Amino acid sequence: MTGQELVEFSREAIVTFFKVGMPVMVIGLLVGVIISLFQALTQIQEQTLVYVPKVAAIFGSLLLLLPFMADALASYMTKIATRIAAGG
C-alpha cells in the first residue's frame, strides 16, 4: 500500500465518520439551541428541561437515519474488505 492509497483510505474514513455522526449531532445542537432560546425568552431556568426533548429528538433521528448510517458504514467496509481480499 502506497502513501497515496493510505491517505485516500484515511480521507474516506473521515468522510464516512462525518456522514454518520454529523446529522445526529446537528439535530441535537438545533434542539438544544431552540430549548435554550425558549428558556431565555420565558425565563424558565430549569436545567433538566433540555434533556428530555434532546434525548427524544436524537432517538427519533437515529430511528429515521439508521438506514442511511448503516449504508454508509457498509459501503466503507465493503471497500476495505475488497482491498484486503485483493491482497493489500
Phi, psi and omega per residue, in radians:
M1 nan 2.208 3.140
T2 -1.444 2.956 3.120
G3 -1.120 -0.639 3.127
Q4 -1.127 -0.709 3.111
E5 -1.158 -0.678 3.116
L6 -1.114 -0.735 3.103
V7 -1.114 -0.703 3.127
E8 -1.114 -0.769 3.097
F9 -1.125 -0.675 3.113
S10 -1.143 -0.711 3.118
R11 -1.115 -0.748 3.108
E12 -1.123 -0.633 3.108
A13 -1.128 -0.733 -3.139
I14 -1.186 -0.724 3.116
V15 -1.110 -0.733 3.113
T16 -1.120 -0.717 3.093
F17 -1.002 -0.797 -3.139
F18 -1.236 -0.634 3.102
K19 -1.115 -0.588 -3.118
V20 -1.451 -0.736 -3.003
G21 -1.566 -0.565 -3.005
M22 -1.142 -0.715 -3.126
P23 -1.024 -0.733 -3.133
V24 -1.200 -0.695 -3.132
M25 -1.190 -0.658 3.125
V26 -1.173 -0.703 3.103
I27 -1.105 -0.756 3.085
G28 -1.072 -0.699 3.118
L29 -1.140 -0.801 -3.130
L30 -1.108 -0.745 3.109
V31 -1.114 -0.715 3.108
G32 -1.092 -0.720 3.125
V33 -1.173 -0.734 3.139
I34 -1.113 -0.762 3.121
I35 -1.153 -0.701 3.109
S36 -1.116 -0.697 3.094
L37 -1.125 -0.739 3.076
F38 -1.046 -0.743 3.129
Q39 -1.141 -0.686 -3.134
A40 -1.206 -0.663 -3.122
L41 -1.263 -0.612 -3.105
T42 -1.705 -0.084 -3.113
Q43 1.036 0.541 3.003
I44 -1.538 2.071 -3.069
Q45 -1.928 0.692 3.115
E46 -1.442 2.092 -3.071
Q47 -1.236 -0.531 -3.084
T48 -1.424 -0.121 -3.136
L49 -1.125 -0.465 -3.079
V50 -1.303 -0.590 -2.925
Y51 -1.217 -0.782 -3.064
V52 -1.126 -0.863 3.105
P53 -1.123 -0.642 -3.122
K54 -1.181 -0.754 3.110
V55 -1.127 -0.731 3.125
A56 -1.125 -0.730 3.139
A57 -1.164 -0.731 3.136
I58 -1.182 -0.710 3.105
F59 -1.109 -0.776 3.101
G60 -1.101 -0.716 3.118
S61 -1.179 -0.602 3.075
L62 -1.142 -0.695 3.093
L63 -1.100 -0.710 -3.125
L64 -1.333 -0.637 -3.026
L65 -1.670 -0.060 -3.093
L66 -1.031 -0.721 3.100
P67 -1.075 -0.719 3.098
F68 -1.108 -0.758 -3.124
M69 -1.141 -0.753 3.130
A70 -1.137 -0.664 3.116
D71 -1.133 -0.741 3.124
A72 -1.110 -0.765 3.128
L73 -1.191 -0.688 3.138
A74 -1.165 -0.679 3.126
S75 -1.159 -0.697 3.096
Y76 -1.166 -0.708 3.129
M77 -1.153 -0.631 3.095
T78 -1.101 -0.722 3.093
K79 -1.081 -0.747 3.141
I80 -1.174 -0.786 -3.132
A81 -1.103 -0.677 3.092
T82 -1.086 -0.739 3.137
R83 -1.146 -0.714 3.128
I84 -1.167 -0.738 -3.127
A85 -1.151 -0.509 3.130
A86 -1.324 -0.166 3.075
G87 1.715 0.526 3.051
G88 2.161 nan nan
